Amino acid sequence: MKLLLRRAAILLFFSLLVLVGLVIFTWQYVNNSSTWVQHPANRHLYANGKPINLGTIYDRAGRVLLQMIDGSMSFHGDKTVRTAVMHATGDMHNNVETSAQMAFPDRLSGWNIINGIYRLKSRSGSGSNLTLTLDAELCAAAYEELSGRKGTVGIYNYQTGEILCMVSAPSFDPENPPDIDADPEKYEGVYINRLLSAVYTPGSVFKLVTAAAAIENIENIEEKRFYCDGKLQIGGDLVTCMSAHGEISLSQALASSCNVAFGQLSLELGPEKLQRYAELAGFNSSLEVNGIKTAAGRVELADAKDVELAWAGIGQYTNTANPLNFMAYMGAIANDGLLVNPRILRERRVLSFVNASAGENKQIFSPDTAKKLKALIRESTLSIYGEDTMRGLGLCAKSGTAEVGGGKRPHAWFAGFLDSEEFPFAFVVVIENGGFGSRVAAPVALKVLQAAVNSF
Ligand SMILES: [Zn+2]
């Protein structure tokens, strides 16, 4: 009897071991099989370590952006188009971490967890197709507007989340890759998609975060008047304006980008509140664009002295912003406070285990706050750019001229949205060391926006 018991125990032990092994395998399979299948040793997908078939990447209008047939990769027929979307498609050697080739290999190979690569084989090696939300011609127009300068242009539909324009410069023609090492200055960070993966000092576009905090926390802010004599003394330090703005309202302070007024507001709000609104606006966290993580901008006010807090509310100090995140914040202001997560894949629903579903939407503040903020931005935009700029489309925008130190020219920003049911577009333009945002980044943004409105 004792022997029998011992045998039963041993049997039970081994049965349990098998069961545990099965559970571990299933867990690993569900989580990692998409990585395993992409291993270059998989001869269904690779020959001599090179992919046989990747399927085809299309833009929203059905233009072929990248195609892989029998191991040879080809791109769009037009050089400017393929250069403009190079960061979206990826190059021949998978140098762009956030490209569709790198982010959605399962989708392109036609693999899925249930059928394996059945689809690939059944269609005699035709791979699978992927349609991006981008408009390739709009991207090409944006790339041309940057005319050789480093930076990024983004436009997205703040109601559907679709990214229509995503351009990062420098770029190159993926059909004829240049010798990057021969000109490191020109190709600095060429494999980085600056819209998704860069962070910059935001400068005055950040005043739209400070303004949101002021609207919700300072009573009768619309009636409040600020007085600017060109400088604000804080202890032994000074916050300065380009000129003395005199007695101004909040919307005038936004229009003239008055540092004194926004410095005062930051001190009145205090570090905790400003920090909270920065985080609501997406700072200190990433967005996921169909699973592609954006770089996180930073705002850290815990140890800021008063003068630093004032500069932080003006978008300087140690603040950094990711262009796509900031564009999504612009979209949320336009969209009654609801931030619709940007996405790059055309189809709305992607099976969750493919790990490419669009991120969650988020109500960042009340529709009432969004409405007040929108009215404020609209008023200040009208006073600078007039009724004729994007006539009838309710342009709301803010420029930024972000000081970067080191004797370099400031980064030029222009961010905003169209308050339009027909063209619900939010946008961002950053030109590295470009100079004044309103003079340098604004014309680029307005031209690309006009192109967007014309093509949809
Ligand atoms: Zn001022």
Boltz pocket constraint, residues with backbone or C-beta under 6 A from the ligand:
constraints:
  - pocket:
      binder: B
      contacts: [[A, 228], [A, 229], [A, 230], [A, 241], [A, 242], [A, 243], [A, 244], [A, 245], [A, 246], [A, 257], [A, 258], [A, 259], [A, 260], [A, 261]]
      max_distance: 6.0
